[in-house]
Amino acid sequence: MSSQDLGIVRQYLHAVSTVVEVAAAIDSTNNRAMHLAETGSPHGTVVWADTQQLGRGRHGRSWHSPSGRNVYLSVILRPKIHAAIAPQFTLDAALAVARAIEQYAAVPQLRLKWPNDLVTLDSTEPREFKKIAGILTELRTKRNGVDALVVGIGLNIGRMNPNPAAPNATSILDVCTDLDFGSECSLLELRAKVSASLVSQIIDACASFAERGRFARDEWQARALSFGRKVQVSVPGHSSYVARTANVDAFGRLQVQRGDALETIVAGDVTYLGG
């Protein structure tokens, strides 16, 4: 990525943040943002990269980050909230990402998949879905409060390869076949515009979250992937089991139906099985 291209991205991001780092390549935007948070970078600081060598998602999963196509960025937030409620912000961050996407693209059947993914439903197989974006939220605490909340976002914009590294993934340009962002607007500029919108929406969502003291449950449920889906739940130190999604409680925790029992996922991993 040329220095001129990086300058275009930097220009758009500086419209929504005063502290911006833009790189052609980086190990992980979240790693860099966490380092900046440790050294005192202010609320709203943005780290953006054209590609990541060590991009990651929840539970240490890798996030494939090809250059020249997508958005990979992290935002440092410093809300004055109790550390105990901070994990709920991941759900509000997903809402913010959905709003940012919809400013530029009418992604069909855009849904939120607990706790940190955005997916689009298959028009012919409505029970099937493909991932279009993911969020990784990491926390630095100070006593019982939040020192820094780093929100990392990976959003697929450019068309996927015929044989993508993640076969269950898709992109904005793949699902919005009639998207016309203008002959004078390159893919690079679209990525820059969407990046600025993401940062703006995340910062606004953080302010609302801090004021509210909890995630926007009603709005999240209205956008959620339908419940009643079969999942495999893996809890550290316990055997995994199969259940069906039932709801999200007031604290942002997934509830699943396991036989006659309604169980709440406090810690663990949830894999959607289909059906």
The 8 nearest C-alpha neighbors of each residue, nearest first, counted from 0:
[[1, 23, 4, 2, 5, 49, 67, 66],
 [2, 0, 4, 3, 5, 23, 6, 22],
 [1, 3, 5, 4, 6, 0, 23, 7],
 [4, 2, 6, 1, 5, 7, 0, 8],
 [5, 3, 1, 7, 6, 2, 0, 8],
 [4, 6, 2, 8, 3, 7, 9, 1],
 [5, 7, 9, 3, 4, 8, 10, 2],
 [8, 6, 10, 4, 5, 9, 3, 11],
 [7, 9, 191, 5, 11, 10, 6, 12],
 [10, 8, 6, 12, 7, 11, 13, 5],
 [11, 9, 7, 13, 8, 12, 6, 14],
 [10, 12, 8, 14, 13, 9, 195, 191],
 [11, 13, 195, 9, 14, 10, 15, 16],
 [14, 12, 16, 10, 15, 11, 17, 9],
 [13, 15, 12, 11, 16, 10, 195, 17],
 [14, 16, 13, 12, 199, 195, 198, 17],
 [17, 15, 13, 18, 43, 14, 12, 44],
 [16, 18, 13, 19, 15, 44, 43, 14],
 [19, 17, 44, 16, 45, 20, 43, 13],
 [18, 20, 45, 44, 46, 17, 21, 13],
 [19, 21, 46, 45, 47, 22, 18, 9],
 [20, 22, 47, 48, 46, 9, 5, 19],
 [23, 21, 48, 24, 47, 49, 25, 20],
 [22, 24, 49, 48, 0, 50, 25, 21],
 [25, 23, 50, 22, 48, 51, 49, 26],
 [24, 26, 51, 27, 52, 48, 50, 22],
 [25, 27, 52, 53, 51, 54, 28, 24],
 [28, 26, 54, 30, 29, 53, 51, 25],
 [27, 29, 31, 30, 73, 46, 72, 32],
 [30, 28, 32, 27, 31, 73, 151, 33],
 [31, 29, 27, 33, 28, 32, 34, 26],
 [30, 32, 34, 28, 29, 33, 35, 27],
 [31, 33, 29, 35, 34, 30, 36, 28],
 [34, 32, 36, 30, 35, 31, 29, 37],
 [33, 35, 31, 37, 32, 36, 30, 38],
 [36, 34, 32, 38, 37, 40, 33, 31],
 [35, 37, 33, 40, 39, 34, 38, 32],
 [38, 36, 34, 35, 39, 33, 40, 147],
 [37, 39, 35, 36, 40, 34, 33, 41],
 [40, 38, 36, 37, 41, 35, 34, 42],
 [41, 39, 36, 35, 38, 44, 42, 37],
 [42, 40, 44, 39, 43, 75, 36, 77],
 [41, 43, 76, 77, 75, 44, 40, 78],
 [42, 44, 75, 76, 16, 74, 41, 45],
 [43, 45, 18, 75, 74, 42, 41, 19],
 [46, 44, 74, 19, 73, 20, 43, 18],
 [45, 47, 20, 73, 72, 28, 21, 19],
 [48, 46, 72, 21, 71, 20, 22, 28],
 [49, 47, 22, 50, 23, 24, 71, 21],
 [48, 50, 23, 66, 24, 67, 22, 71],
 [49, 51, 66, 24, 48, 64, 65, 23],
 [52, 50, 25, 26, 54, 64, 27, 53],
 [51, 53, 26, 54, 25, 50, 27, 64],
 [54, 52, 26, 27, 51, 55, 61, 62],
 [53, 55, 62, 27, 51, 61, 52, 64],
 [56, 54, 61, 62, 60, 59, 53, 57],
 [55, 57, 60, 135, 59, 62, 61, 58],
 [56, 58, 59, 60, 135, 55, 134, 115],
 [57, 59, 60, 56, 268, 55, 61, 267],
 [60, 58, 57, 56, 55, 61, 62, 54],
 [61, 59, 56, 55, 58, 57, 62, 54],
 [60, 62, 55, 54, 56, 63, 59, 53],
 [63, 61, 55, 54, 56, 64, 60, 53],
 [62, 64, 61, 65, 54, 164, 165, 51],
 [63, 65, 50, 51, 62, 66, 54, 52],
 [66, 64, 50, 63, 68, 67, 69, 51],
 [67, 65, 50, 49, 68, 64, 69, 51],
 [66, 68, 49, 69, 65, 187, 0, 50],
 [69, 67, 157, 66, 156, 65, 155, 70],
 [68, 70, 155, 156, 157, 154, 67, 190],
 [71, 69, 154, 153, 190, 72, 155, 194],
 [72, 70, 153, 48, 152, 47, 69, 154],
 [71, 73, 47, 46, 152, 151, 28, 70],
 [74, 72, 151, 46, 150, 28, 29, 45],
 [73, 75, 45, 150, 149, 44, 43, 76],
 [74, 76, 149, 44, 43, 42, 148, 32],
 [77, 75, 42, 148, 147, 43, 78, 149],
 [76, 78, 147, 42, 148, 146, 79, 75],
 [79, 77, 80, 76, 209, 145, 205, 206],
 [78, 80, 77, 145, 209, 81, 144, 146],
 [81, 79, 78, 144, 209, 145, 82, 85],
 [80, 82, 144, 83, 84, 143, 145, 85],
 [81, 83, 144, 85, 145, 84, 143, 80],
 [82, 84, 81, 85, 86, 143, 144, 80],
 [85, 83, 82, 86, 87, 81, 213, 80],
 [84, 86, 82, 87, 88, 83, 81, 80],
 [87, 85, 88, 84, 89, 83, 136, 82],
 [86, 88, 85, 89, 251, 84, 214, 90],
 [87, 89, 91, 90, 86, 85, 92, 214],
 [88, 90, 92, 87, 91, 86, 136, 115],
 [91, 89, 93, 88, 92, 87, 114, 115],
 [92, 90, 88, 94, 93, 89, 214, 95],
 [91, 93, 95, 89, 90, 94, 88, 201],
 [94, 92, 96, 90, 91, 95, 97, 115],
 [95, 93, 91, 97, 92, 96, 98, 90],
 [94, 96, 92, 98, 200, 93, 97, 201],
 [95, 97, 99, 93, 98, 94, 197, 100],
 [96, 98, 94, 100, 95, 99, 101, 93],
 [99, 97, 95, 101, 96, 100, 94, 102],
 [98, 100, 96, 197, 196, 102, 97, 101],
 [101, 99, 97, 102, 98, 103, 104, 96],
 [100, 102, 104, 98, 103, 99, 105, 97],
 [101, 103, 99, 100, 104, 98, 196, 105],
 [104, 102, 101, 100, 105, 193, 99, 180],
 [105, 103, 101, 106, 100, 102, 178, 175],
 [106, 104, 101, 107, 175, 103, 100, 102],
 [105, 107, 104, 109, 175, 108, 174, 171],
 [108, 106, 109, 105, 119, 174, 120, 175],
 [107, 109, 119, 120, 110, 106, 121, 118],
 [108, 110, 119, 107, 106, 118, 120, 117],
 [111, 109, 224, 118, 223, 222, 117, 119],
 [112, 110, 223, 117, 224, 116, 222, 118],
 [113, 111, 116, 224, 114, 117, 223, 115],
 [114, 112, 115, 111, 116, 253, 90, 223],
 [113, 115, 112, 90, 116, 89, 111, 253],
 [114, 116, 134, 113, 133, 89, 93, 112],
 [117, 115, 133, 112, 132, 111, 134, 118],
 [116, 118, 111, 132, 110, 131, 112, 130],
 [119, 117, 130, 131, 129, 110, 109, 128],
 [118, 120, 109, 108, 128, 129, 110, 107],
 [119, 121, 128, 108, 125, 127, 122, 129],
 [120, 122, 124, 125, 123, 128, 127, 119],
 [121, 123, 124, 125, 120, 108, 107, 127],
 [122, 124, 121, 125, 127, 120, 126, 128],
 [125, 123, 121, 127, 126, 122, 120, 128],
 [126, 124, 121, 127, 120, 122, 123, 128],
 [125, 127, 124, 128, 274, 273, 120, 121],
 [128, 126, 125, 124, 121, 120, 273, 129],
 [129, 127, 120, 119, 121, 118, 126, 130],
 [130, 128, 168, 167, 118, 119, 169, 131],
 [129, 131, 118, 168, 132, 169, 117, 167],
 [130, 132, 118, 169, 170, 155, 117, 168],
 [133, 131, 154, 117, 153, 116, 130, 155],
 [132, 134, 116, 153, 115, 152, 117, 154],
 [133, 135, 152, 115, 151, 116, 136, 153],
 [134, 136, 151, 56, 150, 57, 152, 137],
 [137, 135, 150, 149, 151, 89, 134, 138],
 [138, 136, 149, 148, 135, 150, 139, 29],
 [137, 139, 148, 147, 140, 149, 136, 145],
 [140, 138, 147, 146, 145, 148, 141, 137],
 [139, 141, 145, 146, 144, 138, 142, 82],
 [140, 142, 144, 146, 145, 143, 139, 82],
 [141, 143, 144, 140, 145, 82, 146, 81],
 [144, 142, 82, 141, 81, 140, 145, 83],
 [143, 145, 81, 82, 141, 142, 140, 80],
 [146, 144, 140, 82, 147, 141, 80, 139],
 [145, 147, 140, 141, 139, 77, 144, 148],
 [148, 146, 77, 139, 145, 76, 138, 149],
 [147, 149, 138, 76, 137, 75, 77, 139],
 [150, 148, 75, 137, 136, 74, 76, 138],
 [149, 151, 136, 74, 73, 135, 148, 137],
 [150, 152, 73, 135, 134, 29, 72, 136],
 [153, 151, 134, 72, 71, 133, 73, 154],
 [152, 154, 71, 133, 132, 70, 134, 155],
 [153, 155, 132, 70, 69, 131, 156, 152],
 [156, 154, 170, 69, 131, 132, 157, 171],
 [155, 157, 171, 69, 170, 172, 68, 154],
 [158, 156, 68, 172, 69, 170, 155, 159],
 [157, 159, 173, 172, 170, 156, 160, 68],
 [158, 160, 163, 157, 161, 169, 170, 173],
 [159, 161, 163, 162, 158, 164, 157, 169],
 [162, 160, 163, 159, 158, 166, 164, 169],
 [163, 161, 160, 164, 166, 159, 165, 168],
 [164, 162, 160, 165, 166, 161, 159, 168],
 [163, 165, 166, 162, 63, 160, 168, 167],
 [164, 166, 163, 167, 168, 63, 162, 169],
 [167, 165, 168, 163, 164, 162, 169, 129],
 [166, 168, 129, 165, 130, 169, 128, 163],
 [169, 167, 130, 129, 166, 165, 131, 170],
 [168, 170, 131, 129, 130, 173, 159, 155],
 [171, 169, 155, 156, 173, 131, 172, 158],
 [170, 172, 156, 173, 174, 175, 155, 106],
 [173, 171, 175, 158, 170, 174, 157, 156],
 [172, 174, 170, 158, 171, 175, 176, 169],
 [173, 175, 171, 172, 176, 170, 106, 107],
 [176, 174, 172, 178, 177, 171, 173, 106],
 [175, 177, 178, 174, 173, 172, 171, 179],
 [178, 176, 175, 179, 172, 174, 180, 173],
 [179, 177, 175, 176, 180, 104, 172, 105],
 [180, 178, 181, 177, 182, 176, 175, 104],
 [179, 181, 184, 178, 182, 189, 185, 183],
 [182, 180, 184, 183, 179, 185, 178, 189],
 [181, 183, 184, 180, 185, 179, 186, 188],
 [182, 184, 181, 185, 180, 188, 186, 189],
 [185, 183, 181, 182, 188, 180, 189, 186],
 [186, 184, 188, 187, 189, 183, 182, 181],
 [185, 187, 189, 188, 190, 184, 157, 68],
 [188, 186, 190, 185, 189, 191, 67, 4],
 [187, 189, 191, 185, 190, 186, 184, 192],
 [188, 190, 186, 192, 191, 187, 193, 185],
 [191, 189, 187, 193, 188, 192, 194, 186],
 [190, 192, 8, 188, 194, 189, 193, 11],
 [193, 191, 189, 195, 194, 190, 188, 196],
 [192, 194, 196, 190, 195, 191, 189, 197],
 [195, 193, 191, 197, 192, 196, 190, 198],
 [196, 194, 12, 198, 192, 197, 193, 11],
 [195, 197, 193, 199, 99, 194, 198, 200],
 [198, 196, 194, 200, 99, 195, 199, 96],
 [199, 197, 201, 195, 196, 200, 202, 194],
 [198, 200, 196, 202, 197, 201, 15, 195],
 [199, 201, 203, 95, 197, 198, 202, 204],
 [202, 200, 204, 198, 203, 199, 95, 197],
 [201, 203, 205, 199, 204, 200, 198, 206],
 [204, 202, 200, 206, 205, 201, 199, 207],
 [205, 203, 201, 207, 202, 206, 200, 208],
 [204, 206, 208, 202, 203, 207, 209, 201],
 [207, 205, 203, 209, 208, 204, 210, 202],
 [208, 206, 204, 210, 205, 209, 211, 203],
 [207, 209, 205, 211, 210, 206, 212, 204],
 [210, 208, 212, 206, 207, 211, 80, 205],
 [209, 211, 207, 208, 212, 206, 213, 205],
 [212, 210, 208, 213, 209, 207, 214, 215],
 [213, 211, 209, 210, 208, 214, 84, 80],
 [214, 212, 211, 208, 215, 87, 84, 250],
 [213, 215, 216, 91, 87, 88, 208, 90],
 [216, 214, 218, 217, 219, 91, 213, 208],
 [215, 217, 219, 218, 214, 220, 249, 251],
 [218, 216, 220, 219, 215, 221, 222, 214],
 [219, 217, 221, 220, 216, 215, 222, 94],
 [218, 220, 216, 222, 221, 217, 223, 215],
 [219, 221, 223, 217, 222, 218, 216, 247],
 [220, 222, 218, 219, 223, 217, 216, 224],
 [223, 221, 219, 220, 110, 111, 218, 224],
 [224, 222, 111, 220, 110, 221, 219, 225],
 [223, 225, 110, 112, 111, 226, 222, 113],
 [226, 224, 223, 227, 228, 244, 110, 126],
 [225, 227, 244, 245, 228, 224, 246, 243],
 [226, 228, 244, 243, 245, 229, 225, 256],
 [229, 227, 243, 244, 226, 274, 230, 273],
 [228, 230, 243, 272, 242, 274, 273, 271],
 [231, 229, 271, 272, 270, 242, 241, 243],
 [230, 232, 241, 270, 240, 269, 242, 271],
 [231, 233, 269, 240, 239, 268, 241, 230],
 [234, 232, 239, 268, 267, 269, 231, 235],
 [233, 235, 267, 237, 236, 239, 266, 232],
 [236, 234, 237, 267, 233, 266, 238, 268],
 [237, 235, 234, 238, 233, 239, 267, 266],
 [238, 236, 234, 235, 239, 233, 240, 267],
 [237, 239, 240, 233, 234, 236, 235, 232],
 [240, 238, 233, 232, 234, 237, 231, 241],
 [239, 241, 232, 231, 242, 238, 233, 230],
 [240, 242, 231, 230, 232, 229, 239, 243],
 [243, 241, 257, 230, 256, 229, 255, 231],
 [244, 242, 229, 228, 256, 227, 255, 230],
 [243, 245, 255, 227, 226, 228, 254, 256],
 [244, 246, 255, 226, 254, 227, 256, 243],
 [247, 245, 254, 253, 244, 248, 226, 255],
 [248, 246, 253, 252, 251, 254, 249, 245],
 [247, 249, 251, 250, 252, 246, 253, 254],
 [250, 248, 251, 216, 247, 252, 213, 214],
 [249, 251, 248, 252, 87, 213, 214, 84],
 [252, 250, 248, 87, 249, 247, 253, 214],
 [253, 251, 247, 248, 250, 264, 265, 254],
 [254, 252, 247, 264, 263, 246, 255, 248],
 [253, 255, 263, 246, 245, 262, 247, 264],
 [256, 254, 244, 245, 262, 243, 261, 242],
 [255, 257, 261, 243, 242, 260, 245, 258],
 [258, 256, 242, 260, 259, 261, 255, 243],
 [257, 259, 260, 256, 242, 261, 243, 241],
 [258, 260, 257, 261, 256, 262, 242, 255],
 [261, 259, 257, 258, 256, 262, 255, 242],
 [262, 260, 256, 255, 257, 254, 259, 263],
 [261, 263, 255, 254, 260, 256, 264, 257],
 [262, 264, 254, 253, 265, 255, 252, 261],
 [265, 263, 253, 266, 252, 254, 262, 267],
 [264, 266, 263, 252, 267, 253, 234, 254],
 [267, 265, 264, 234, 268, 235, 233, 263],
 [268, 266, 234, 233, 235, 269, 264, 265],
 [267, 269, 233, 232, 234, 270, 266, 58],
 [268, 270, 232, 231, 230, 233, 271, 267],
 [271, 269, 231, 230, 272, 232, 268, 233],
 [270, 272, 230, 273, 229, 231, 269, 228],
 [273, 271, 230, 229, 270, 274, 231, 228],
 [274, 272, 229, 271, 228, 127, 126, 230],
 [273, 229, 228, 272, 126, 127, 227, 271]]
